[in-house]
Amino acid sequence: MTGLHKVCYNHTLYELGVSMSSNVERLTVTLTPEMAHAVRGVVDSGAYASSSEVIREALRDWQHKRRMQENQLHELRAEIQAGLDDVKAGRVHDFNADDIIALGRKKLADRSPSA
């Protein structure tokens, strides 16, 4: 990142009220060479101000993905429970594909104009 990019980035953070000395914890992260190359590449391109910024965004994306998965799992469990409740209440009947196909064919025949 060039000096001008850093100045602009830091000024933007200042305007947003983000302090670089805010409550942060320093961690050491080990990456594969490919991952490290990708991180350096986007920083060198100016798309990110630092490797920490890249990692923070990746973690935010990961957290969002996890929340979405948890929500989907919650919805799936609710649908399963609704199905189990239907079985328990006797609202479920045997499935017979031949009967359903025959009913569909009858409905189609009833809608067809007479020849």
Backbone as CSV, one residue per row, in Angstrom:
resi,resn,N_x,N_y,N_z,CA_x,CA_y,CA_z,C_x,C_y,C_z
1,MET,0.853,-1.167,0.000,0.000,0.000,0.000,0.900,1.230,0.000
2,THR,0.563,2.168,-0.818,1.369,3.385,-0.885,1.064,4.270,0.311
3,GLY,1.943,5.228,0.532,1.749,6.151,1.644,0.437,6.906,1.548
4,LEU,0.072,7.315,0.326,-1.175,8.048,0.131,-2.378,7.180,0.483
5,HIS,-2.340,5.902,0.086,-3.444,5.004,0.423,-3.590,4.867,1.937
6,LYS,-2.461,4.751,2.642,-2.513,4.620,4.100,-3.101,5.867,4.732
7,VAL,-2.702,7.031,4.241,-3.228,8.288,4.784,-4.732,8.353,4.561
8,CYS,-5.184,8.048,3.351,-6.617,8.077,3.037,-7.380,7.065,3.888
9,TYR,-6.825,5.875,4.034,-7.471,4.832,4.822,-7.591,5.269,6.278
10,ASN,-6.495,5.764,6.848,-6.518,6.197,8.241,-7.465,7.373,8.432
11,HIS,-7.532,8.284,7.456,-8.454,9.412,7.547,-9.898,8.910,7.530
12,THR,-10.183,7.934,6.683,-11.527,7.358,6.619,-11.884,6.709,7.947
13,LEU,-10.956,5.968,8.525,-11.202,5.361,9.837,-11.492,6.432,10.879
14,TYR,-10.724,7.528,10.830,-10.916,8.623,11.779,-12.323,9.202,11.629
15,GLU,-12.752,9.437,10.378,-14.080,9.995,10.136,-15.178,9.054,10.618
16,LEU,-14.937,7.761,10.537,-15.914,6.777,10.991,-15.869,6.569,12.501
17,GLY,-14.905,7.184,13.146,-14.774,7.030,14.588,-14.114,5.739,15.001
18,VAL,-13.377,5.133,14.103,-12.690,3.879,14.402,-11.276,4.204,14.843
19,SER,-10.931,3.746,15.998,-9.588,3.985,16.513,-8.738,2.747,16.297
20,MET,-7.552,2.946,15.770,-6.652,1.813,15.579,-6.161,1.276,16.921
21,SER,-6.300,2.064,17.975,-5.869,1.600,19.293,-7.060,1.125,20.115
22,SER,-8.185,0.851,19.450,-9.363,0.384,20.166,-9.077,-0.989,20.776
23,ASN,-10.025,-1.501,21.473,-9.858,-2.756,22.191,-9.631,-3.905,21.208
24,VAL,-8.388,-4.287,21.042,-8.032,-5.373,20.130,-7.101,-6.335,20.841
25,GLU,-7.060,-7.536,20.341,-6.134,-8.538,20.869,-5.281,-9.039,19.719
26,ARG,-4.009,-9.096,19.935,-3.086,-9.544,18.896,-2.975,-11.066,18.955
27,LEU,-3.152,-11.700,17.802,-3.019,-13.147,17.678,-2.028,-13.448,16.565
28,THR,-1.389,-14.580,16.667,-0.534,-15.052,15.585,-1.293,-16.143,14.858
29,VAL,-1.398,-16.006,13.545,-2.147,-16.956,12.734,-1.197,-17.588,11.730
30,THR,-1.264,-18.898,11.602,-0.437,-19.608,10.634,-1.283,-19.913,9.407
31,LEU,-0.786,-19.524,8.230,-1.497,-19.727,6.974,-0.672,-20.597,6.042
32,THR,-1.348,-21.237,5.117,-0.623,-21.959,4.074,0.071,-20.923,3.191
33,PRO,1.091,-21.320,2.455,1.748,-20.363,1.559,0.774,-19.728,0.560
34,GLU,-0.182,-20.505,0.069,-1.160,-19.976,-0.882,-2.026,-18.904,-0.235
35,MET,-2.472,-19.163,0.993,-3.300,-18.185,1.698,-2.508,-16.918,1.985
36,ALA,-1.272,-17.085,2.444,-0.424,-15.924,2.742,-0.191,-15.104,1.476
37,HIS,0.029,-15.778,0.355,0.233,-15.089,-0.921,-1.023,-14.304,-1.309
38,ALA,-2.188,-14.913,-1.112,-3.449,-14.242,-1.438,-3.649,-13.006,-0.568
39,VAL,-3.356,-13.129,0.721,-3.496,-11.989,1.634,-2.552,-10.869,1.220
40,ARG,-1.285,-11.211,0.997,-0.313,-10.183,0.576,-0.727,-9.541,-0.745
41,GLY,-1.268,-10.356,-1.643,-1.668,-9.844,-2.954,-2.738,-8.773,-2.872
42,VAL,-3.774,-9.008,-2.044,-4.835,-7.999,-1.953,-4.381,-6.770,-1.188
43,VAL,-3.458,-6.949,-0.247,-2.897,-5.788,0.457,-2.021,-4.990,-0.506
44,ASP,-1.158,-5.676,-1.246,-0.276,-4.995,-2.205,-1.067,-4.278,-3.296
45,SER,-2.236,-4.812,-3.642,-3.052,-4.188,-4.690,-3.738,-2.920,-4.199
46,GLY,-3.748,-2.726,-2.890,-4.410,-1.555,-2.324,-5.856,-1.802,-1.944
47,ALA,-6.341,-3.013,-2.170,-7.728,-3.324,-1.832,-7.950,-3.337,-0.316
48,TYR,-6.908,-3.643,0.427,-6.964,-3.658,1.890,-5.750,-2.915,2.416
49,ALA,-5.911,-2.327,3.590,-4.818,-1.560,4.177,-3.782,-2.449,4.846
50,SER,-4.205,-3.613,5.305,-3.276,-4.484,6.029,-3.759,-5.923,5.966
51,SER,-2.859,-6.822,6.299,-3.247,-8.234,6.354,-4.269,-8.454,7.468
52,SER,-4.167,-7.683,8.533,-5.151,-7.800,9.618,-6.551,-7.463,9.129
53,GLU,-6.642,-6.464,8.265,-7.946,-6.084,7.717,-8.530,-7.229,6.884
54,VAL,-7.698,-7.894,6.110,-8.151,-9.032,5.297,-8.671,-10.138,6.212
55,ILE,-7.912,-10.462,7.237,-8.299,-11.540,8.155,-9.572,-11.171,8.908
56,ARG,-9.691,-9.907,9.339,-10.910,-9.488,10.047,-12.136,-9.641,9.149
57,GLU,-12.006,-9.241,7.886,-13.144,-9.397,6.974,-13.471,-10.872,6.766
58,ALA,-12.456,-11.697,6.626,-12.690,-13.138,6.461,-13.412,-13.705,7.684
59,LEU,-13.028,-13.251,8.867,-13.687,-13.727,10.086,-15.129,-13.236,10.160
60,ARG,-15.373,-11.983,9.750,-16.752,-11.487,9.728,-17.596,-12.308,8.759
61,ASP,-17.043,-12.636,7.595,-17.763,-13.473,6.630,-18.032,-14.857,7.214
62,TRP,-17.044,-15.419,7.898,-17.200,-16.733,8.530,-18.303,-16.680,9.593
63,GLN,-18.290,-15.607,10.415,-19.315,-15.479,11.449,-20.703,-15.371,10.826
64,HIS,-20.814,-14.617,9.742,-22.096,-14.480,9.049,-22.551,-15.844,8.516
65,LYS,-21.632,-16.575,7.919,-21.949,-17.908,7.393,-22.431,-18.823,8.514
66,ARG,-21.758,-18.779,9.647,-22.153,-19.617,10.789,-23.558,-19.252,11.275
67,ARG,-23.860,-17.944,11.365,-25.200,-17.521,11.789,-26.259,-18.019,10.805
68,MET,-25.953,-17.928,9.508,-26.898,-18.401,8.494,-27.121,-19.908,8.640
69,GLN,-26.048,-20.661,8.865,-26.172,-22.107,9.043,-26.989,-22.433,10.288
70,GLU,-26.757,-21.694,11.367,-27.514,-21.919,12.600,-28.991,-21.622,12.384
71,ASN,-29.301,-20.537,11.655,-30.696,-20.206,11.363,-31.348,-21.285,10.508
72,GLN,-30.626,-21.772,9.500,-31.170,-22.829,8.644,-31.404,-24.106,9.439
73,LEU,-30.483,-24.426,10.333,-30.637,-25.617,11.164,-31.843,-25.469,12.086
74,HIS,-32.027,-24.283,12.652,-33.175,-24.019,13.521,-34.481,-24.194,12.736
75,GLU,-34.532,-23.639,11.512,-35.729,-23.770,10.675,-35.984,-25.227,10.312
76,LEU,-34.935,-25.960,9.982,-35.084,-27.375,9.631,-35.620,-28.172,10.814
77,ARG,-35.089,-27.907,11.995,-35.573,-28.613,13.191,-37.043,-28.304,13.447
78,ALA,-37.439,-27.042,13.225,-38.841,-26.661,13.412,-39.736,-27.386,12.409
79,GLU,-39.283,-27.508,11.162,-40.059,-28.223,10.144,-40.157,-29.711,10.473
80,ILE,-39.078,-30.281,10.963,-39.101,-31.698,11.365,-40.086,-31.891,12.506
81,GLN,-40.046,-30.983,13.482,-40.964,-31.091,14.610,-42.410,-30.956,14.155
82,ALA,-42.668,-30.050,13.210,-44.029,-29.895,12.680,-44.477,-31.192,12.012
83,GLY,-43.582,-31.836,11.278,-43.911,-33.114,10.651,-44.194,-34.191,11.677
84,LEU,-43.377,-34.253,12.718,-43.604,-35.237,13.783,-44.924,-34.974,14.494
85,ASP,-45.241,-33.697,14.696,-46.523,-33.340,15.316,-47.693,-33.772,14.434
86,ASP,-47.547,-33.614,13.105,-48.591,-34.055,12.174,-48.786,-35.564,12.261
87,VAL,-47.701,-36.313,12.335,-47.797,-37.772,12.458,-48.520,-38.128,13.749
88,LYS,-48.122,-37.499,14.843,-48.711,-37.790,16.153,-50.202,-37.458,16.181
89,ALA,-50.597,-36.393,15.463,-51.999,-35.966,15.448,-52.824,-36.702,14.396
90,GLY,-52.194,-37.603,13.648,-52.929,-38.371,12.646,-53.216,-37.600,11.365
91,ARG,-52.475,-36.556,11.106,-52.689,-35.748,9.902,-51.847,-36.225,8.724
92,VAL,-51.263,-37.406,8.842,-50.422,-37.951,7.782,-51.061,-39.241,7.284
93,HIS,-51.075,-39.398,5.959,-51.680,-40.592,5.367,-50.635,-41.316,4.535
94,ASP,-50.917,-42.579,4.258,-50.009,-43.359,3.418,-49.879,-42.709,2.052
95,PHE,-48.711,-42.797,1.501,-48.405,-42.252,0.180,-48.483,-43.373,-0.832
96,ASN,-49.284,-43.172,-1.869,-49.385,-44.161,-2.931,-49.226,-43.419,-4.254
97,ALA,-48.076,-43.577,-4.874,-47.763,-42.847,-6.104,-48.742,-43.181,-7.216
98,ASP,-49.159,-44.430,-7.319,-50.094,-44.820,-8.383,-51.424,-44.079,-8.247
99,ASP,-51.914,-43.948,-7.007,-53.171,-43.217,-6.786,-53.023,-41.745,-7.158
100,ILE,-51.901,-41.151,-6.814,-51.672,-39.737,-7.119,-51.570,-39.526,-8.628
101,ILE,-50.879,-40.414,-9.314,-50.754,-40.317,-10.775,-52.126,-40.477,-11.425
102,ALA,-52.904,-41.436,-10.957,-54.244,-41.658,-11.517,-55.130,-40.436,-11.289
103,LEU,-55.060,-39.848,-10.114,-55.846,-38.649,-9.817,-55.430,-37.493,-10.726
104,GLY,-54.136,-37.330,-10.922,-53.642,-36.273,-11.809,-54.109,-36.474,-13.236
105,ARG,-54.068,-37.697,-13.713,-54.524,-37.990,-15.079,-56.027,-37.732,-15.226
106,LYS,-56.781,-38.077,-14.194,-58.227,-37.837,-14.233,-58.500,-36.343,-14.293
107,LYS,-57.790,-35.562,-13.484,-57.996,-34.110,-13.492,-57.635,-33.522,-14.851
108,LEU,-56.558,-33.996,-15.450,-56.175,-33.520,-16.785,-57.240,-33.886,-17.818
109,ALA,-57.756,-35.101,-17.723,-58.783,-35.545,-18.676,-60.056,-34.723,-18.518
110,ASP,-60.403,-34.392,-17.275,-61.603,-33.592,-17.023,-61.458,-32.177,-17.584
111,ARG,-60.231,-31.646,-17.635,-59.993,-30.287,-18.145,-59.872,-30.258,-19.656
112,SER,-59.554,-31.380,-20.262,-59.343,-31.429,-21.713,-60.673,-31.250,-22.434
113,PRO,-60.663,-30.469,-23.538,-61.902,-30.314,-24.316,-62.272,-31.640,-24.987
114,SER,-63.537,-31.888,-25.104,-64.007,-33.136,-25.732,-63.650,-33.138,-27.201
115,ALA,-63.275,-34.298,-27.690,-62.883,-34.417,-29.099,-64.060,-34.707,-29.961
